[in-house]
């Protein structure tokens, strides 16, 4: 039985690492397995970011045309949340670079 080292994050729309141990405590073969799976997941992040940017652009267009202040506030909050998701996705995207650099040093 293979352990799953990732958990789906609804907010970000991707699987993220869910490790029980510190990275150094995993066997090199398990590390490689995790890195391989993470690289597949990581490869989807730019597309996910693009989708979120498309949603932001649509909401900004709505915001530009919205005259109701309360609805403008809701749209602004939704845009801020989407931007926060993009920021978090970029952080996860860079995680692989940090691990790979440690592995090569």
C-alpha positions as CSV (number, residue, x, y, z in Angstrom):
1,X,0.0,0.0,0.0
2,X,1.4,3.4,-1.1
3,X,1.1,6.3,1.3
4,X,-0.4,9.5,-0.2
5,X,1.9,12.4,0.6
6,X,-0.5,15.0,-0.8
7,X,-3.9,16.5,0.1
8,X,-6.3,18.3,-2.1
9,X,-6.6,22.0,-1.2
10,X,-10.1,23.3,-2.3
11,X,-9.1,26.9,-2.0
12,X,-6.1,26.6,-4.3
13,X,-7.5,23.8,-6.6
14,X,-4.4,21.6,-6.4
15,X,-2.9,18.9,-4.2
16,X,-0.3,20.2,-1.8
17,X,2.3,18.3,0.2
18,X,1.0,16.8,3.5
19,X,4.2,15.3,5.0
20,X,4.3,13.7,8.4
21,X,8.0,13.9,8.8
22,X,10.8,16.5,8.2
23,X,12.0,16.2,4.6
24,X,15.4,14.8,5.7
25,X,13.8,12.0,7.6
26,X,12.3,10.4,4.4
27,X,14.2,7.7,2.6
28,X,15.8,8.9,-0.6
29,X,13.5,6.7,-2.7
30,X,10.4,8.2,-1.0
31,X,11.9,11.7,-1.5
32,X,12.2,11.0,-5.2
33,X,8.7,9.6,-5.4
34,X,7.3,12.8,-3.6
35,X,9.4,15.0,-5.9
36,X,8.2,13.3,-9.0
37,X,4.5,13.6,-8.0
38,X,5.1,17.2,-6.9
39,X,6.7,18.1,-10.2
40,X,3.5,16.8,-12.0
41,X,1.3,18.9,-9.7
42,X,3.6,21.9,-9.9
43,X,3.3,21.8,-13.7
44,X,-0.4,22.5,-13.4
45,X,0.1,25.7,-11.2
46,X,0.7,28.2,-14.1
47,X,-2.5,27.1,-15.8
48,X,-4.4,27.4,-12.5
49,X,-2.9,30.9,-12.0
50,X,-4.0,31.8,-15.6
51,X,-7.6,30.7,-14.8
52,X,-7.7,32.8,-11.7
53,X,-6.3,35.8,-13.5
54,X,-9.1,35.4,-16.1
55,X,-11.6,35.4,-13.3
56,X,-10.0,38.5,-11.8
57,X,-10.1,40.3,-15.1
58,X,-13.8,39.5,-15.5
59,X,-14.6,40.7,-12.0
60,X,-12.6,43.9,-12.6
61,X,-14.6,44.5,-15.7
62,X,-17.8,44.0,-13.6
63,X,-16.4,46.3,-10.9
64,X,-15.7,49.0,-13.5
65,X,-19.4,49.0,-14.6
66,X,-20.9,48.4,-11.1
67,X,-22.7,51.5,-9.6
68,X,-24.0,49.8,-6.5
69,X,-21.5,50.4,-3.7
70,X,-22.4,47.3,-1.7
71,X,-21.9,45.1,-4.8
72,X,-18.7,46.9,-5.6
73,X,-17.4,46.0,-2.2
74,X,-18.3,42.3,-2.7
75,X,-16.5,42.3,-6.1
76,X,-13.5,43.9,-4.6
77,X,-13.3,41.3,-1.9
78,X,-13.7,38.5,-4.4
79,X,-10.8,40.0,-6.5
80,X,-8.7,40.2,-3.4
81,X,-9.3,36.6,-2.5
82,X,-8.5,35.5,-6.1
83,X,-5.3,37.5,-5.9
84,X,-4.4,35.9,-2.5
85,X,-4.9,32.5,-4.1
86,X,-2.5,33.4,-6.9
87,X,0.1,34.6,-4.4
88,X,-0.2,31.3,-2.5
89,X,0.1,29.3,-5.7
90,X,3.3,31.1,-6.6
91,X,4.7,30.3,-3.2
92,X,3.9,26.6,-3.7
93,X,5.3,26.8,-7.2
94,X,8.6,28.0,-5.8
95,X,8.7,25.2,-3.2
96,X,10.1,22.8,-5.7
97,X,13.0,25.1,-6.5
98,X,14.0,25.2,-2.8
99,X,13.9,21.5,-2.4
100,X,15.7,20.8,-5.7
101,X,18.5,23.3,-4.7
102,X,19.0,21.6,-1.4
103,X,19.1,18.2,-3.1
104,X,21.8,19.3,-5.5
105,X,24.0,21.0,-2.9
